[in-house]
Amino acid sequence: LIIEEKMKGRHGGYSDDENNDTTTTKRSSHRHKHHHHQSNNNHNNDKFDNQKRPKVESAEDDDFEGKLQSLIFNLGEKITPSLDQALRDLSIVLCNNLTKHKKTIFNLLNQCIALLPERITIYTSLIGLLHAAIITFGQEFIDLCVSTLKDHLQQYKFELAQRYVQFLSDLVNVRLVSTQSILQLYENFIQTTCETDVLQVRTDFYISCVLVSLPFNGKMLSEKQSVELNRLLYMINKYVNKRSKIHVPILQVWTSIEPHPQEEYLDCLWNQIKRLNQDDWNESQIYRPYQTFNDTLFDSVDQQVVITHDLPNLFIPPHQDYTIYPLPKIVFRMFDYTDVPEQYVLPGAHSIERYLVEEEIANIIHTYHIERKDCAIHLTQIKTKNKIPLNYMIIEVIFGHLFMLPRAPHLELFYGSLLLELCKLQPSTLPPVLAQAVEMLFERLHSMKACCIERFAKWFAYHLSNFQFTWAWQDWIDCLEDNPESPKIKFIRETFQKCMRLSFHQRVIDFVPEPFYKIPYCVKDQSKEFFSETICKFILYPLKRNECVHSVVPNKPSPIFKYEESDRPIVGSDFAQIIIKKIKDRVTPEELLCELNKIPNAKDEQLILSSASTIMRTIGSSSSITTNNTIYNPLQIDLFVSSLLWVGSKSFTHSFAALAKYHQLFKILIETEEQQIQVLKSMFDVWSNHQQMMVMLVDKMIKTQIIECSSVTNWMFSREIAQDLTNFYIWEILSSTIDKMNRQVEKYYNELIDLSRQIHLTVTTIPVTSSSSILITNNNNTENNNHDQNENKTLIDDIVKQEEKMDEDDNEQVKIKEEQTSTNVSNTNKQLKRRLSSDDEGNNDDEMNENSKQTKINTIDIDKEQRYGIGEVKSELHEKYDIIEERYQHGCDQQKKLYLIIFQRFIMSLSDYLNECENKNIDHNTPWFKWIIERLQDIFLSYHEQVFQYVSTFESLIFTSDIDFCILEVFQQFCALRS
């Protein structure tokens, strides 16, 4: 009200938007004149005073708009009895200032729809009050919402589009949108199910838009348009029943349906809507403040003023082959009514209240995922009815996000920090629920996916590190008698490994009970009969045939130098001492190479390299050591790598410095993939007790191009480290390797985009839909195996036009954001703005970064054109484009080669194992098989954007009908994700 009174006194004379633009122009002009006045003392003081007044008024406008933004964004932050009065007051303020600040008010309300979906009914109430007060407001705002919805659909921002459909649906309850028009919108969405040759994920999205909206307006529609509503529900039921569900198993967190079925999201939501329909569309969870304004919205004396509007016609964009729709989801269930205290009532799995509370929790997490403290506070302030156990549902949703496949919506670390904040806010109520959840998850590890077990172990170690590693470890002693490869044993072992990373080895020794050190394990007699060497290697790790104990406590992370053992010296020990002395004396690479040349080849007893004078060129600041001799001496490489890592074993820094000092020597000795694998084998021999060191060293050697990504993959599946294949650090190395390859290809792709825009080429590219995506090909799989260069590019003119349209929209968003930057907003409002950057897989961040980068490039190019002429600059850009394009094509080839090697190695290992089991007539469902087959699923899911590029190649070359169905089924489930 104070703001309203100030506004009346300052801005009562303005009546339209044009004056606002004029004020901005005057302000900009004044700044220039004021600066000139300061440098010229001959200016008249009266003129200066006259020029100063517009600046003061403009500053006041900015201040008012900032306060207005704060009022709108903070509306409903807490559900209190005073919220109704706050709605009335804010509607009066907005009405009184709508003519002057119409554009600002519309933009702020439009942002709230996208940023704050958990407050949808609060803002529809505000819109309803404004509509009742100003006759022209409703239609204009509807036009804005529908226009924004169209833009989001055209730009493939499906999550934002769904929020606008929900918002428009709730406007039916404030008599702003007619029931006929919203039903017509739903019917347009449902008609996508009648399209031919379209993907199921496309129709799933549009059906889900209807289903998520019905809890808000289903009651009104059933009263006004019951026949039409029932017809739409019949069409939805018909579609849901005929959907393909091949993809469901690969997305489920648990492979078992006990104790809770892992339903597909659309199936579960449809069951919840059917239950709601049976209950006459009565629900008790949605907060509807507009019901308290019946006198204003529904029972007004001047009823003809409140006009119900029809929605403008919405054209649904046709399907394009390059469009990436949201992947299917699985509903995570961990608790039922038997797991909560008696004083609480947990809604059933098909209760609409269960969906509404979970959705509100998920929306709050998505809104405040940047600020964990604010997120925790808002979660604890959720208002529930009917004695719903909020803490149980919060824990369930958080773990559901953490375990979501293919990846968690936000950083895994965020969920750990959020749970810590929740424990601080509710120290007496939430920690017991969290401990109960951990115990339940531990008991169900046998059916949990491998990647989810890994996430669980990482979170659990992080959580324990904040509570002095205190846990009732004795309760888990009983499981230690299981197979060492069983999920429970593996989880405990990997949790201790992660705890050691977060502390140190002795700390782990101190808190782990003694029974965990040496655990007896007896191999069954039956196993001795049929276990061949291969099967023993697969199933009985880490045991050898004659061992009967194992330990889940990690070994001391100290290096092992096999050439130093005095009790049984091995070949090369004498040379090792010389090499170590040379490295400690910091000799040059040339001198060290001379010593390495003296090492005989154990295979053919001849020297591997000629003298240093004949193989080395002059080493200068810009030169490098080269050789044409490629004879492979494994002993030479093993001595060099082992000695170098042994000398640098004091710390990560020492190891990295050693690699850097002798980097040129690595380039001489390591030329083939076989030699690169030998480097990795030598590293493993030295650091087999220190998993984190191996992860870091492999990462460093890839960065410095000592080894290639394909070599890492072949080394992983080699016989020498087969006993470690199920350990989590191996897959951490593989993930890091794949990520590096993908980032390199993405870098070249982005450079091509920048260059093509500069020289105005018609670039044959496809929109990237996530930070890790690279040129997603169409889903009709029209990839030509005989023309690999056409595999990643498609000449489609309308794609280019679509990109240009998206760029124009992005530039407009940048302008709006720049205008908003000048306003003074609270920290909460700034955090809310960040939410846009996380919607639809971070599209906005990537697009704005590209716009910012492009602005800088264009500035440089304009300067070049002025100096050298446009022709020379374009010629230079064309040459650069050709170079980058060649690098990009090479990167794509290497990327495809890497995935081919990975999948081939998986198929070879699994096929050998399955054949062995079949020959011995034994069950193949062992813990080892579970880890490997589920890791194959994880690779498909984690890198689905890239794998789908080459899916036709994989189908024709490796995932053929002659491989075992257990392996082929994984590939079929993956392909069904976008079918």
N, C-alpha and C positions, 0 to 999 in steps of 0.2 A: 504493500500500500504506500509505503514511503517512496518507493521507486516510481509508482504511478503518479503521485503528486508532483514529484520532481519533473517527471516527463511532461505533465500538463503545462508546467511553467516554462519549460525550455523549448518544447517542440510543438506547441499547439498550432503554429501557423503552417505546418507542412501537411500536404494532403496526398502526395503520390510518390511513386518510386523514382521518378525522374529527378526530383529534388535531391534525393540521396546521392545519385550519380553526380549531380552538379556540385554538391558539397565536397565530394571526393576530389573532383577536378580542381575546385578552388583551393583545397588543402594542398594538393600537389603543386599547384602554381605558386601558392604563397611561399612554400618552402624554398623554391628557387629564388623568389624575389627577396625573401628575408636574408638568404645567404648573400645575395648581391648587395643588399643594403649594408650589411656589416662591413663589406670591403670598400664602400664608397660613403664617406662622411658627408657628401653634399646632398644626400637624400633628405627630403622633408620629413620631420618627425610625425606630422599629422598623417602622411601617407603610410608610414610604418605602423602607426596605431590602427589605422583602418584595415591594413592587411593582416593584422594579428588576430582580429576577432574571429574570422572563420576557422583559424587553427584551434582556438579554444573550444568553439562549438563542436568541431570535428572530434576533438579529444573526448569531449563529453559524450558524443555519440558512441565512440568506441567503448567508453567506460560503461555506458548503459547496456550496450549489446553484450558485453562480457558478463554483467550481472544478470541479464536476461538468460543467457546461456546457462549460467550456474543454477538459476531457479528451475529451468526446464529439466536439466539433466539430473538434478537432485530430487526432483519430484518423485515421491514414492520410494525413496531409498530405504525408509523404514515405514512399515505399516503400523500406523498409530491412529487413535481416534481423531486426531486433528487433521488427518489427510483429506477428509471431505471438505473441510474449510479451506485447506491449502489449495485444493482444486478450484474452488469457487473464486478465491482471491487471485490465483494465477490467470484464470480465464478472463477476469475483469481487466487485469493488467494487459493481457494480450489483445483484448478487444479495443481498449483505449489507444493502443499504440500500433494497431495492425496497419493502418494506412501509411504511417511513417516508416515502420520497420517490417513491412510485409515479407520482403525477400528473406530477411534474416530469420524471422519467425518460422516461415515455411521450411527453410533449410534445417533449422534446429529440430523441428518436429520430425522431419524426414530422417534425420540422423538417428533420432531416438528409436525409430522402428528397427533400424539395422543394428544399433548398438545395444539395445536393452530389451530383448525379447521377453525377459522374465517379468517386465512391467507392461505388457501389451494392453491389459485391460485398464490400467491407469491412464494411459495415453489415449485410448479410445474414449474414455470418459471425458477427458479434456477436450478432445476433438468434438465430441457430442455437445458439450456446453458451448463451445465456440460456434458450432453450427446452429444451435438454437438461438444464439444472440445475433449472429450476422448471417443474413440469408444467402449471401454469395460465397461464404467461406467454404461450405461443404463441397460444392461441385469443383471449385478450384483445387482443393486439397485432394480430392479423389483423382482428379486428372493428373496431379503431380505423382501420386502413389502408383497409379497404373503405368504412367510413363516410366517411372523408376523400375517397376517390375518388368516392363518390356526390355529395358536396358540390361538388367541383370540376366534375363533369359538369353538375350543375344550375346552377352559376354560370358556365358557359361558360369555365372556366379550363382549356383543352384541353391546354396544354403541361404544366401540373402534373399533370393526370390521366394523361397518357402516362407520366410518371415513376413514378407509383404502379403502373401496369400492369407496367412493367419490374421494379420492385422485387418485386411479388408473384410475378412469373414466376421471378425468381432464388431466391425462397424454396423453390422445388421442389428446388433443389440441396442444401439443408440439411435436407431431409426435414421441412419444416414445413408446406408446402402439397402436397396430393396432386396427382398428374398428371391425374387425372380431372377435378378441379374447375377446374384452370387451363385445360384444354382446353374445358371447358364455358363458361368465361368467353370464350375466343377465339371459340367458336361463336356466342355471343350477339352479339359484335361483328360477326362475318361475316354474321349474319342481317340486318343493316341493309341489305345489298346487295339483299335480296329485298323491301324496302319499295317501295311505289309512290308516285310523285309526290314524291320527295325529291331533294335536291340531291346532285350528285356529290361536292362537297366534304365533305358529312357522311359518306358511306360511305368516302371516302378517309381521313378521320381515323381511323375505327375499324379499317380495314384496316392502316393504318400502325402503330397500337398493337400489333397482332399481330406485324407484321414486325419492328419494332424490338426485340421481346422474344425472338424465336426464337434469336438468337445466344447468349443466356444459358442457355436451357434446352432447346434443340433436341436436344442429345445425349441428355439424360435422357428426353425425350418419345419419341425414336426407339427407345430401348431398352425403354421400358415400354408405350408406346401407339403403336406404329408405324402400325397400320392407321388409327386415328382421326386421327393427324397427317397422313398422306398424303391422307386425305379432305379435311381442311381446306385443305391446300396445293392440291389440285385446285380447290376452290371459289375460292380466292384467284386462281389462275391464270386461271380462267374470267372473273372480274371484271376483272382487270387488262387482259386482251386486248380486252375490249369497251368500255373507257373511252373517252370523248371527249377529244381532245387539241387542240381548237381553240385553247385558251388558251396553248399552249406558246410560240409565236413571240413574243408580247408580253412574256414574262418572261425570254427568253434574253438573256444579256449580249452574245453574238455572234450575228450573223445567218447565219454560215457554219458548216457542220459540220466544216470543216477547220481545224486538224489534229485537233481533239477534238470529238466529238459533244456537244452540250449537252442531256443527257437530263433528262427530268422526274424529280423526286425519287422518286416511288413506283415508276416503271418501273425506275429504277436500283437501288433497294433490293430490288425483287423479283428482279432478275437476280442480285444478290449473294446473296440467300437461296437461290436455285436452285443457284448454284455451291457454296454451303456444304452444301446437301443432297447434292450429288454427291460432296463430300469427306467424306461420313459425319458431318457436323456437327463436324468437327475444325477448330478455329481456334487460333491461337497468340498472340493479343494480349490477351485478357481475363485480368486478374489475379484468380485465384480462391483467396483465402487459406483458404477452408473445406476445401480439399483436404488441407491439412496437419493438420486436426482429425478425421481419419477415426476415430480411436480414440474420440473423444468424441461425434461426430455419427452415425456409421454403425455402428461395431463395438463399441458399448458392451455390457458384460456384462449389465447390466440393461436389455435392449433394449426391454422393454415400457414403460419410462418415456418413451422418445422416441416421441411420437404424431404421426402425420401428420394434418393437419386439412383439412377441406373449406372452401372459401371460401363465405361467406354469399351468398345470391342477390343479384345486382346488377341492379337495374332500370335499363335504359338510357332516359334521358329522351326522350320523343318529339320529333320535329322541330317547331319553332315557326318561323313565318315571319320573326320578328325575330331569330332566332339567327344570329350571325356566326361561321362556322367559319373555321379557318385557311386562308389562301390557298394555292394550289399553289406549289411551289418548283422551281427548276431547280438541278441539281448543277453547280457551277462546276469546270471542269477547265482547268488551265494547263500542267501537266507530265506527261510520260510517262517511261518507262524510259530513253529515249534522251537525256533532258535532265539526268540525274543522273550523278555520277561512277561509274566502274566498280565501285568497292568497295561501292556501295550497290545495293539492289534495291528499286525503287519498286513496291508492289503494283499490280496491274492495276485498271482502272476498275471491274470487276465482282468484285473480290476483297473478301471480307468484312473482311479486315484493313484495307483502304483505308477502308472505312466506319467501323470501330471507332476507328481513330486520329483520323480527321477529327471524329468525334463527341466524343471525349475532348477534343480541342483546342477545339471549339466550346463544350463545357460549361465548361471552365476560363475561357475568355474571358467567358462569360455570368456566371460566379460572381464574377469579380474585375474586372469592367469599370469599377468605381468607382475602383480602385487599380491604375494601370497598372504600377507597379513590382512589386507582388505577382503580378500577372497574368503578367508576363514571366518572373519567377522560376519560377512553377509550370509554365509552358509548357516551359521548358528542362529541367525535372526529369521530364518524361514518360518512362516506361520503355517502350522498344520492343524488338521481337525481330526476328530475321531480317534484320538490317542495313538497317532501314528508314531512309531519309533524312529525319529529323525536321524539319530546318530547311526543306527544300523543302515539306513538307506544312504546316508552320506558315505559311509565306508564302502558300501556295495558299489555305488556309482564311481567312486575314486578308483577302486581296484578294477572295475569294469573298463575305465579309461586306460589304466596302466597296462592292462592285458589285451587291449583291443588290437585286432589284426586287420590290416597288415602292420600298422604302427599306431602308437599312442597319439592322440590329437595334439598333445603338447609335450614338452621335454619331460622325460621320465623323472629327472631330478625335481621338477616342480611338484609332482605328486608327493614325493617324499617330504619336501619342505612344507607342503600344505598340511600333511598329516601331523607334522611336528607342531605347527601353529595351532591346529585344532586341539592337540593334546594340552597345549599351554592354556588355551582359553577354557577348556573343560577338563581339568586334571582329575576330577573325581568320577566322571561319567564316560568319557570317550576312550581313555586307555584300556579299560576292561573290554570294551566292545572290539577294539583293535586287536587285543591279545586273543580274543575268541576267534576273530577272523583269521589270524595267523594259524591258529591250531586247526581250524577247518580246512584252510588251504593246504596245510601240510599233510593232513589225512587224505586229501584227494590228489596228491601229486602223481599217483600212478596213472591217472588219466589226463593230466594236464600236458599241454603242448610244450615242446622243448624250449622254444623261444620265450614262452610265458614263465617257465621255471627259471630261466636265466634272468628275466626282469624281476621276478620275485626275489631271487637271491641277492641281486644288486640292491633292491630297495631295502630288504631286511638288514643287510650289512650296514647300509647307510643309516637306517633307523637305530640300530643297536649302537653305532658309534656315537650317537647323541645321548645315549643313556648308559654309558660306561660298559657296554657290551653285556648288560645284565639280562639273563633269560633263564628259564627253567630247563636247562639242558638235560637234566636227569630224566625228564619226561620222554625224551626221544631215544633213550638208550636201547629200548626194545627193538627198534627198527634196525639196529646195527648188525643184526644177524642176517639181514637180507643180502642178496647178491650185491657185490660192490658197485655194480653198474645200475642198480635200481634207482628210481627217481629220488627217493628219500635220502639215500646215501649220497647220491650225486649233489643234491641240494645242500646238504650239510657241508660237504667238502668244498663246494664252490662258495658257499657263504663264508666259510673260514678264509678262503683265498681272498675274497673281497674285503673282509675285515682286516686282513694283513696289509692290504693296500692302503687302508684308511688309518692304520696305526703302525705296528711293527711286529715282527715275528714273536718276540718274547711276550708281548701283550696278549697275543692269541694263546700262547702256551699257558699263561696265567689264568685265563678265564675258562678254558676248556677242561671239563672233568677228565680224569685219568682214563676211564673206560674208552674214551674216543681215540686213544693213542694206538693201541694194538687190539684189533678185533679179530677173533678167530673166525675163519671161514672154511668150511669143509666142502669140497667138491663131491657131489653125489656120485655113487658108483656108476650109475647109468651114464653120467657125463663122461667118465673115464673111458667108457667103452666106445663111444662114437665121436668124441671130440677130436677132430684132426688138428693139426697145427694151426690151420687157418681159423677154425671155429674157436679154438682156445684164445687165439689172438683177438678175435672179435668180442667174445663174451666174457672172458675171465680177467680182463684187465682190472687191476694192475698186477695180477698174480702170474707167476711163472708156474710151470707144471708142478714144481716141488715146494711151492710156498703155501702156507696155511694161515697167514695173518695179513692184514692190511690196515691202513690208518687213514682217517679222514682229516687229520691235522696236517696242514701243509709242511713240507720240509723247510729247513732253514734256507732262505734265498741266497745261498752262497755259490760262487762259480766252481766248476769242476774242470781241472786241467789234467787230462788223462796222461799227458807226457811227463808229468811231475811225479807220478806214483813210483816210489822206490822199490816196492816189494815185487812188482812185475813190470819192469820197463818194457816199452813197446818200441816198434820201429819208428825212428824219427825223434826219439827223446834227446839225443845229442844235438841234433839240429835245432830242436826247440829251445834249448838253453842259449844257443848262439843268437837265435832270432830275438828272443826276449831281451837279451843284453843290448842288441842293436837298437831295438825299439825304445828301451829305457834311456839309451844314450842319445835318442832323438836324431838318428841318422837320417839322411835324405832318402827319398824313395829309390834313387838310383843305387845307392849303397846297399839298401836292403834287398833290392832285386838281385844284386850280384850274389848275395848269400843264398837267396832262394834258388838261384840257378844251379847251385851246387847239390841240391836235393835230388837224388836219383828217382826215377819213375819206378814205383813198385811193380808195375805191370810188365814193362819191357826192359828194365834196367838200363835205360839210356836217359841222357839229360833231356829236360823238357824244353829248355830255352838255350839259345846260344849266348855268347858273352854279352854283357851290357853294351859294349861298344858297337855291336852289330845290330842291336834291336832298338836302341833308344835314339831319339832325335834330341836336338838341343831343347832343354826345358827353360822356357822364359815365362814372362808374365802373360804372354798371349799364346803360348804353345802348349802342347800336351805330349805325353809319352805314347808312342804307338808301336805296334808290332804286327807282323804278318803271320807269325807262328801260332797255330791254334792247337798244338798237341796238348792233350789233357793229362795233367799230372795231379791226381786227387790228393796225394800226400803233400805236395807242395802247397796247394790251396788250403788244405786242412791245417798244416803247420802255421801258415801265415795268418789265417783267420783266428784260429784258436789262440795263438800267442798274442795277437793284437787285442783281442777281447779280454784275455787274461790280464794283460798289463793295464787296460782301461776299465777294469772291473770295480774300481772304487766307487763309482757313481754313474748316473746317467750322463752327466756332463763329460766325465772322463772318456766314456765309451764313444760319445758323439764326436769328441775332439780327436780321438784316435782314427775314427772313420774319415774325418775331414782331412787329417794330415796325410793319410796314405790313399786318398781318393784316386789319384792318378795311377797308383800302382794297382788298385782294383781294376781299373779300366784295361790295364795290360794283361793281367792274369785271367780276368773273367770276360769271356767273349761269347760263349755258347750257353744255351739253357742248362745243359748238363753241369757246366761249371758253376752256374748260379745256384743250382740245387745243392751242389757240394758246399757252397758258402753257407746256405741255410742249415745243412746237416751239421756243419762244424759249429755254428752258432748254437744249435740245439744241444750238442754235446757239452758245451761250456755252461749254458744257462738253463738246463732242463729243470732246475729247482727254482727258477725265478721266472714265472710266467709273464709278469708285467714287463720285465726287461726284454724278453723275446718280442712282445708286442711292440715295444718302442723301437727296438733295433730293426725289425722288419719294416716298420713304418719309415724309419730314417733311411734305410737302404733303398727303398722304392723312391723316396723323394730325391735322393742323390743319384738315382739311376744306376746304382750298382747292380740291382736285380730288377727283373721285369715282373709284372703282375702275373703272367702266365706261369712263371717259374714258381711263384709262391703256391699257386693252386696245385701244381704237380708235386711239389714237396709235401704239401699237406696230406696227400693220399699215398705217399710213399711208404714202403714197408718199415722204414727205420722209425717212424713216429706213429705207426698204426695204433700203438697202445694209448696214445694221447688224442686220438681222433674224436672221441666223445667229450673231451674237456672243453669247457666254454672258451678258453683263451684262443684255441685254434680257430673258432668261428669268429671271434673278435678280430683276429688277424685277417681272415678272409673278408669280413665286412669292410674293414679299413681299406683293404686292397681294391675291392670293387668300387668303393666310394671315390677313391683317387682316380680310377679310370673314368668313372662317370663325370667327375668334376672337370677333368681335362677335356673331355668331349664337349661338355656344356660350355666351357670357356671358349672353345673355337666356334661353337654355335652362336654365342652372344656376340663375338667379334664379327661374324658374318652378318648378323642382323644389323649391327652398327654401320658396317661398311655399305651394306645394300641400301640402307636408308640415305646415306650420304650421296651415293651416286645414282639414286633413284632407279635401282634395278628391280625387276619383278622377281622377287626371291621366292623360290619354291620351298617354302617352309610352312610349318604347322604350328599353331599357338602352343606355347609351353604352359602347362597347367600346374606345375609345382616347381619348387626350387631344385628338385632333383630330376626333373623331367628333361628328356632330350628328344625332340622330334618324334612324337608319337604317331605311328602310322595308322592307317585306317583299319577298322575292325572287320572289313570284308576279306582281309588277308590277301591282298592282291600283289603281294611281294613276289618279285621275279627272281628266282634263284640263279638264273643265268646272267643277270645284270645286277650285280651287287651295288653298283653306284647309284642305281635308281631306287635302292631299297629304303633310303631315308628321305627321299624327296619326291614330291608329287606336284605336277604343274596344274594348279587349279587357280584360276583368276579370281574366283569369288573369295578364296581364302585371303588373298592380298587385300581385297576390298574390306573384308571383315577385320583384318588387322588394322587397316587405316581407320575404320570406324571406332575400334577399341582405343586406338591412340588418341583420337579426338576426344573421346569420353574421358580418358585418363588426364589429358591436359586440362579439361574443364574441372576435374576433381582437384588437380594441383592448384588451380586458381582459387577454388573455394577454400582449400586448406590454407593458402597464403593469406586470404582475407581473414580467416579465423585466427591465424597466428597473432594478429595485432590485438586481440581481445585479451583481457585479464581473466583467466579461468582458474578454478581451483585445481589442486592436484588430482582430485578424483575425476574431474572432467577430462584432463589430459590423458589419464589412464584409459578412460572409456574410448577416446579417439583411437587408441592403439588397437582396439578390437578389430577394426576394419582390416588391419594388416594381417590378422590371423584367419580371416574368413576365406573360404574357397581355396585352401592350401597356399595362402600367402601370395595370391596374385598381385594384390595392390602394391606390396613392397617391391616385388620384382619389376612391375611396370613403372613405378615411380623412380626406382633406381635407374632403369633404362632411360627414362625421360631426363633425369638429372645428368646422366652420363652423356646423353645425346646433346644436351644444351652446351656442355663443355666442349664436345667435339666440334659442334657447329661453329662455336666462337673461334676455335683454332682454324677451321677451314676457311672462314670468311677472311681472316687475316692472311692466309696463304693465297687466296684468290686475288686479294688486292695486290699482293707482291708479285705473284708469278703468272696470274691469269687463270681463268676457269679451266681451259683446256688441259694445261699441264697438271693441275690438281686432280682432275678426273682421271687422267691417264695414270697418275701415281696411285690413285685409289683403286683403279681396275687391276693394276699389277699386285697391289697388296691383297685385294680380294681373291685373286687367283691363288696366291700363296696360302692364305688362310683356308681357302676351300680345299686345297690339296691336303693340308694338315688335318682338316676336319674329316675328310674322307678316310685318311689313314687312321685317325682316331676311332672312327666308326668301325673300321675293319678290325682294329685291335680289340675294341669293345666286344664285337661279335665273337671274335676268336676266344676271348676270355670266358664268355658265357658258354660257348661250345665246350671248352676244356672242362669247366666246372661240371656241367651236366653229364658229359661223357665219363668223368671220373666217378660221379655219383652212380651212374648206371653200371659201370664196371664193378664197383665195390658191392653194390646191392645184388647184382646178378650173380656174382661169384658166391656170395653168401647164400642166396636163395637156392642156387643149384646144389650147394653143399648140403643144405638142410634137406632138400628133396632126395638127394642120393642116400642120405643117412636116415631118411624117414622120420624126421623130427620136426617139431613145431618151430616155425621161423619167428614167431612173436616173442622175441627176447628183448631185454632192455637195450642191447646194442642196436637191434633193428629199429626200435622206437626212436632212438636218438638220431640215427642217420636219415631215416625216411622223413622225420619231422623237420630235420634241418634242410632237406630238399624242399619241403613245403615253404619253409621260412625264406629261402633264397628266392623262390618264385614270388612270394608276397612282398617281401621287402623291396624288391627291385622290379615290381610289375610294370612300371612305366617304361623301363628300358627293355625288359624281356619281351614285351608285346611288340616291339619293333621287329623282332626277328622270329616271331612265333611260327611263321610258315617254314622258315629254314629249319628250326628245331623239329618241327613235326615231320618234315620230309627226310631229315638226316639221322636223327637219333631217337626221337620218341615215336618209333614205328610200331606196328602191330606185333612184331616178333619179340619184343621185350616182355618181361613179366608184367602181368596185369597190375600188381601192387605198385609198380613204378609208373606205368602208363596212366593209372587212375589219378595220380597226383597231377599229372599234366592236363588231363581232361577237366579236373576240377578247377584248375587255374584258368584254362581257356573259357570256362563257363562264367567267370567273373564278369566278363564284358559281352556275354552272348545276348 
